[in-house]
Amino acid sequence: MHPIRLFSFGYLHRPASPDGTPIPRTADRVEDVHPAAARDILDLDGFHPRVQDVVLNTLGARELIDNIVSYAMFPAGVRTIAIGCAGGRHRACGLVQIIGQRIRDFGRDTEVEHMPAHLPRVLVMTAS
């Protein structure tokens, strides 16, 4: 069986993919998890256990994770799932890490790519 490819991306990091789109064009499913991260984790990234804990305890996150893992296990040929948030460093990265581990726990190979996780945190300036 083919591996499941998981991508995290940030809508504010453009372009995030080689063809200039913020979302991997090959994704079978795309989830937008835009709510802002808690202030106490802004200097961390989704690889950090504190960030993953915040993500897991966000309203609806566990249901979304279960749904995506179930979807990934369909034998119908799901290959790529992309998860994006504003910057791609916190919520999207953390979810991809958690989901990747759950899929591996079911015996499926996964390939994980974090498009902007290595980039600095996005700071959005607002006009005053």
C-alpha positions in Angstrom: 0.0 0.0 0.0 1.3 3.5 -0.8 2.3 5.9 2.0 0.1 8.7 3.1 1.7 12.1 2.5 1.0 14.8 5.0 1.8 18.5 4.5 1.6 21.5 6.8 1.5 24.9 5.2 0.9 28.5 6.1 -1.5 30.7 4.2 0.6 33.8 4.9 3.8 32.2 3.5 3.4 32.7 -0.3 4.5 31.0 -2.3 4.7 27.8 -0.3 4.9 25.4 -3.1 7.1 25.4 -6.2 4.3 26.4 -8.5 3.5 29.5 -6.4 0.3 28.3 -4.7 0.0 28.3 -0.9 -1.5 24.8 -0.9 0.1 21.6 -2.4 -1.9 21.1 -5.7 -1.7 17.3 -5.3 -3.7 17.3 -2.1 -6.7 14.9 -1.9 -7.9 16.8 1.1 -7.2 20.2 2.5 -8.0 21.4 6.0 -7.9 25.0 7.1 -7.2 25.3 10.9 -6.8 29.1 10.9 -7.5 30.1 14.5 -4.5 31.9 16.1 -2.2 30.0 18.4 -2.2 30.7 22.1 0.3 33.5 23.0 2.4 31.3 25.3 3.4 29.0 22.4 4.2 31.6 19.7 8.0 31.2 20.0 7.7 27.4 19.8 6.6 25.2 16.8 4.4 22.2 16.2 7.2 19.8 17.0 7.1 20.9 20.7 5.0 18.9 23.1 3.5 22.1 24.6 2.2 23.2 21.2 0.8 19.7 20.5 -1.0 19.7 23.9 -2.6 23.1 23.1 -3.6 21.8 19.7 -5.1 18.6 21.1 -7.1 20.6 23.7 -8.6 23.0 21.1 -12.3 22.6 20.7 -13.0 20.1 17.9 -9.4 19.1 17.4 -9.7 15.5 18.5 -12.8 15.0 16.3 -10.9 16.5 13.3 -7.9 14.3 14.0 -10.1 11.1 14.2 -11.8 12.1 11.0 -8.6 12.7 9.1 -7.1 9.5 10.3 -10.2 7.5 9.3 -10.1 9.2 5.9 -6.4 8.4 5.5 -7.2 4.7 6.1 -9.6 4.4 3.2 -8.4 1.8 0.8 -9.7 4.0 -2.1 -6.3 5.6 -2.8 -6.0 8.6 -0.5 -2.5 9.8 -1.0 -2.0 13.4 0.2 -3.6 15.5 3.0 -2.6 19.1 3.5 -3.3 21.1 6.7 -2.9 24.9 6.8 -3.1 27.7 9.3 -2.0 31.3 9.1 1.8 30.8 9.5 2.1 27.0 9.4 4.4 26.8 12.4 2.0 26.0 15.3 -1.5 24.4 14.7 -0.9 22.9 11.2 2.5 21.6 12.0 1.3 20.1 15.4 -1.7 18.5 13.8 0.4 16.9 11.0 2.8 15.5 13.6 -0.1 14.1 15.7 -2.0 12.7 12.7 1.2 11.2 11.2 1.9 9.3 14.4 -1.7 8.0 14.6 -1.6 6.8 11.0 1.7 5.0 11.7 0.2 3.5 14.8 -2.3 1.8 12.3 0.6 0.4 10.4 0.5 2.8 7.4 3.6 4.5 6.2 3.6 8.3 6.2 5.7 10.9 4.6 5.6 14.3 6.4 6.6 17.7 5.0 6.3 20.9 6.9 6.6 23.6 4.3 7.0 26.7 6.5 7.8 25.2 9.9 11.5 26.3 9.6 10.6 29.9 8.7 10.3 32.7 11.3 6.9 33.3 12.9 4.7 35.5 10.7 4.1 38.9 12.2 1.1 40.7 10.7 1.3 44.5 10.9 -2.0 46.3 11.1 -2.5 50.0 10.2 -3.2 52.2 13.2 
